[in-house]
């Protein structure tokens, strides 16, 4: 009987231990999903949205300068603006990009290169060149708008993933409680239950 009791205790402890380990692994996975969602929203969406805003402001400076034929801007300020744009582009490239985002970003870089070529060509203030410059600015503005829309959509997607992970944690927490109650009862049954011993009459044939 002592051996049987030991087996019961070991089995009961093993069941509880197994439940704790299993639920902890599930909770850990859910918390990692929540953490990754929050980090992604901050690092790859909010920061990227800020970079897009800064790029848009710099492009507006160029747009305003060409609209009013401000030659002094392109002789003095434009070089610093281009340097700032290069830094922002480099920072944006270091964020995590979706396939769609990467395609738009590549187009943005190509259009910025085309804008720089127009700035370096002679006679920028000539009517035809100014019109081409405005068209190129329009393409860049469209690219930035598309990237901004992607940040909003991806941020919404990551928020939904985070909410789903939280719901999963809440669900498994409730299941853990029910399972612990069930196992507590089961362990008590295993420990208390004693199989009936066969009764022999002692009579010999």
N, C-alpha and C positions, 0 to 999 in steps of 0.2 A: 504493500500500500504506500509505503514511503516513496518508492520509485515512481509510482503512478501520480502521486501528489506533486512530485518534483516536475514531472512531465507536464502536468496541468499548468503549473506556475510558469514554466519556461514557455509553453505555448501561448499563454495569456500575455506574458511580457513581450513575446515576439510579435504578436498581433498589434499591440499598442505601438511598439517601436516601428513596425512597418507602416502603420497609418501616419505616424508623425513624420517619418522620412518622406513618404509619398506626397503628403499634403504640403510639406515644406518645399519640395522640388516644384510642385505646381505653383505655389505662391511666389517662389523665386522667379519663375519664368514670367509670370504675370507682372510682377514688379519691374522686371527688366524691360518688358514691353512698354510699360508706362514711362519709365525713365528715358528710354530711347525716343519715345514720342515727344517728350518734353524737350529733350536735347535737340532733336531734329527741328522742332518748331522754332526754337531760339536760334541755333547756329545756322541752320540751312534755309530758314524762311524769314524770320524777323530781321536778321542781319543782312540777308540778301535784299530784302525789301528796302532797307536803309541805303544800301549801296546803289540800288536802282534810282532812288530818290536823288541821291547826290549826283549821279550821272545825268539825270534829267535836268537838274539845275545848271550843270556845266554846259549841256547842249543848248539850253535856253539862252545862255549868254552868247553863244555863237549865233544862234538864230536871230537874236535881237541885233547883234552887231552887223550881220549881213543885211537885215531889214532896213537899217538906217545908214547903210554904207559907211560904217565906222572903221575906216582903214587903220586908225591908231590902235584899235583893239587887236587886229591881226599882227601888227608890228610889235606890240608891247605885251599884252595880256595873254594872247592865244597860246604862246609856248608853255606858259605855266598851267593853263587849262588842260592842254594835251598831256602834260606830265601827271596831273591829278587824275585824268581819265585813265591813263595807263595803270596807275596804282590801283584804282577802283576795279578795273577789269581783272587785274591779277588777283585781287582779293575775292572777287566774285567767282573766278575760276576755281578757287580752292574750296568752295562750298560743294555740297553733294548735289549733283545735277541729275534730273530725270532725263530720259531720252528726248522727250519733247523740248525740255528746257535747253538741253545741249544743242539741239538743232537751231533753236532761236538765237542762242548765244553765239553760235558760229556765224550766223547771218549778221548779227550785231557787229562782231569783230570785223567781218568783211566790209560792212558799210562804213565803219569808222575808218578803216584803211582807205576806202574810196574817198571819204571826206578829207583825210589828210593829203591825199594826192591832189585834190582840187585846191586845197590851201597852198600847196607848194607850187602850183602851176602859175605862170604869169597872168596878169590881167584878171584877178579874181573879182574886181569890182565892175568888170564889164557886164552888161545886161545878161548875155547868154550864160556866162560863167556863174553869175549870181543866181540865175534860175536853176541851173544844174545843182548848185550848192544847196538851194532851198529844197529841191527834190530829195537830195541825199539826206538832208536833215530830217525830212519827213519820214524816210525809211527807218532812220535810227529811232525816231520818236515812236514809231509803230513797234519796232523791236522791243523797246523798253516797256511799252504798254503791255505787250504780250507776256514779257517776263514777269511783270507785276501781277498780271492775272494768274499766272502759274503759281506764284508765291501764295496768293490767297487760296487757290484751289488745293494746293498741297498742304497748306496749313490747316485747312478744314479737314482734309483727309487724315492727317496725323492726329488732330483733335478727336476725330471719331475713333481712331484706333486706340487712343488713350482711354476714352470712355468705355470702349468694349473690354479693355483689359481690366479696368476698375470693376465693371460688372462681373467679370469672370472671377475676380478675387472675392467679391461679395458672395457669389453663388457657392464657390468652393468653401468659403468660411462657414456658410450655413450647413453644407454637406458634412464638413468636418465635425461640427457639433453633433449632428444626427449620428454619424458613424461612431464618434466617441461614446455617445450614450449606448448605442447598440453593442459596441465592444465591451463596455463596462459591464453590461448585463451578461454578455457571453462569457466573459472571464469569470464572473461570479458563478455562473452555471457550471463552468468547467471545474472550478475549484470546489464548489459545494457538492456537486453531483457525485454520488458514489454508486457504482454499478452493483446490482443485487448479486449476492453470492448464492451459488446453488446449495440447496440443503440436501444433505445425504442422510438417509434413514439409518445407515449403519448396519442394516441387515445384510447378511451374506446369503447367496443362493445355495 
